[in-house]
Amino acid sequence: MGRWEVLFETQDGSEWRDHISRLRASDTQIDWSAVRVDTFCGRTVQPTTFRLSLFVPN
C-alpha cells in the first residue's frame, strides 16, 4: 500500500530532459525501481505533459 508522489512535471520537452539528466548526475539518492515516468500525449488542444513520480509506501 502507498501512493505516487509527483516529483517533477513539465510541458517543456527540453526542460524534462535537463531535469532527468541533472537527477542522474546528482548525489540525490533516488530508488529508480520505485520511479514512474508518465507522458500524457497532447493533441491540438492540450500540450504533451511529462511527469516523474516516486512510489511512497504507507
Backbone as a ProteinNet text record, in pm:
[ID]
protein_1_A
[PRIMARY]
MGRWEVLFETQDGSEWRDHISRLRASDTQIDWSAVRVDTFCGRTVQPTTFRLSLFVPN
[TERTIARY]
84.2	0	89	41.7	115.9	54	131	80.6	194.3	160.1	257.5	268	388.3	413.1	484.5	427.9	486.2	611.1	723.4	849.1	871.9	827.4	851.1	749.6	704.2	609.2	632.6	630.9	651	585.8	565.5	517.1	626	746.2	860.4	955.1	968.1	1050	1196	1253.6	1395.2	1414.3	1320.5	1327.2	1318.6	1234.2	1219.5	1351.8	1414.1	1541.3	1651	1656.3	1756.1	1737.1	1614.1	1585.7	1627	1593	1629	1781.4	1848.5	1994.8	2058.2	2005.3	2058.2	2035.4	1918.8	1891.3	1988.5	2013.9	2105.5	2248.1	2287.9	2424.4	2444	2334.5	2345.3	2370.8	2395.8	2416.2	2284.1	2172.7	2041.6	2018.1	1981.9	1957.5	1812.4	1794.1	1660.6	1659.4	1558.7	1539.5	1466.8	1543.8	1487	1390.2	1395.6	1299.6	1161.5	1153.1	1025.7	978.5	1033.7	1000.1	910.1	816.5	727	737.9	750.2	754	626.7	552.5	429.5	446.2	399.1	393	248.7	186.1	47.7	50.1	21.8	32.3	-78.2	-36.4	-131.6	-181.1	-285.1	-338.6	-332.6	-414.3	-412.3	-462.6	-539.9	-598.5	-505.7	-437.9	-352.5	-210.5	-111.3	27.3	63.2	167.6	216.8	273.5	243.6	292.2	377.9	491.2	583.4	579.6	569.1	559.1	649.3	723.2	808.6	751	718.1	658.2	738.3	732.7	801.5	698.8	707.5	614.6	658.8	565.8	591.6	503.5	563.9	483.2	425.9	311.7	248.7	327.6
-117.1	0	123.8	225.6	350.4	442.6	541.9	639.8	686.6	744.1	802	950.9	998.5	1139	1200.7	1306.1	1372.7	1449.1	1418.5	1487.2	1603.7	1587.1	1689.3	1672.6	1786	1782.8	1905.4	1886.5	1997.5	1965.5	2070.3	2054.4	2090.7	2113.9	2151.5	2031.7	1976.5	1857.4	1876.2	1991.5	2013.9	2031.1	2094.7	2107.6	1968.8	1882.9	1745.4	1670.1	1672.2	1602.4	1657.7	1790.1	1851.6	1809.7	1807.1	1769.4	1624.2	1534	1392.8	1377.1	1447.3	1441.4	1491.3	1601.4	1654.5	1557.6	1493.5	1395.2	1278.4	1228.9	1115	1152.1	1276.1	1320	1366.9	1392.4	1448.5	1340.2	1386.5	1296.4	1255.6	1304.7	1272.3	1121.9	1062.6	918.7	890.3	839.6	804.5	656	588	446.5	440	425.9	429.7	314.8	208.9	99.3	137.8	248.2	295	422.4	450	571.3	536.4	625.6	608.3	732.6	710.3	819.2	811.7	920.5	927.4	1034.4	1004.4	1102.2	1108.4	1219.7	1239.5	1311.3	1235.7	1287.9	1387.8	1505.7	1609.8	1597.8	1662.9	1672.6	1820.2	1861.7	2001.7	2094.8	2041.3	2124.3	2136.5	2028.8	2028.5	1988	2051.3	2012.1	1880.9	1815.1	1693.7	1730.1	1648	1669.8	1551.9	1581.2	1480.6	1485.7	1368.5	1364.2	1254.1	1288.5	1195.3	1177.6	1053.4	1025.8	918.7	923.7	828.1	756.8	623.2	547.5	562.4	606	624.3	525.8	424.8	329.5	393.7	341.8	393.3	352.4
0	0	0	-66.6	-73.9	-177.1	-215.7	-313.2	-401.6	-516.2	-607.5	-577.2	-548.1	-519.8	-639.9	-694.9	-811.9	-768.4	-834.1	-805.7	-900.4	-1025.5	-1126.8	-1238.4	-1292.7	-1404.1	-1491	-1622.3	-1714.9	-1849.1	-1927.3	-2064.3	-2164.1	-2114.5	-2197.5	-2208.9	-2329.9	-2351.3	-2315.9	-2347.5	-2315	-2164.6	-2098.2	-1952.4	-1887.6	-1942.3	-1893.5	-1904.4	-2020.9	-2041.9	-1951.6	-1936.8	-1849.5	-1704.4	-1659.3	-1520.2	-1492.9	-1582.6	-1566.2	-1567.4	-1656.2	-1662.7	-1533.2	-1480.2	-1354	-1239.2	-1235.1	-1129.5	-1135.4	-1255.3	-1271.2	-1232.2	-1258.1	-1229.8	-1085.7	-1014.7	-879.9	-775.6	-654	-541	-476.3	-528.9	-475	-484.4	-372.8	-368.6	-407.8	-528.3	-577	-606.8	-553.5	-585.1	-719.5	-827.5	-962.4	-987.9	-906.3	-923.6	-871.2	-796.2	-741.1	-810.5	-928.1	-1002.6	-1120.7	-1147	-1261.8	-1349.6	-1479.9	-1577.2	-1660.2	-1660.5	-1739.7	-1846.9	-1965.7	-2073.7	-2119.7	-2092	-2132.3	-2266.7	-2371	-2506.9	-2535.1	-2573.5	-2605.5	-2748	-2772.9	-2907.7	-2946	-3035.3	-3076.3	-2965.5	-2872	-2766.1	-2645.2	-2607.4	-2489.3	-2526.5	-2464.7	-2491.6	-2420.1	-2466.3	-2401.6	-2265	-2164.9	-2028.5	-1986.9	-1925	-1874.3	-1722.4	-1657.6	-1511.4	-1455.6	-1352.1	-1279.6	-1140	-1103.7	-972.8	-900	-768.4	-683	-596.6	-586.8	-503.1	-357.9	-273.3	-131.3	-54.2	8.3	84.2	210.1	254.3	377.8	498.9
[MASK]
++++++++++++++++++++++++++++++++++++++++++++++++++++++++++

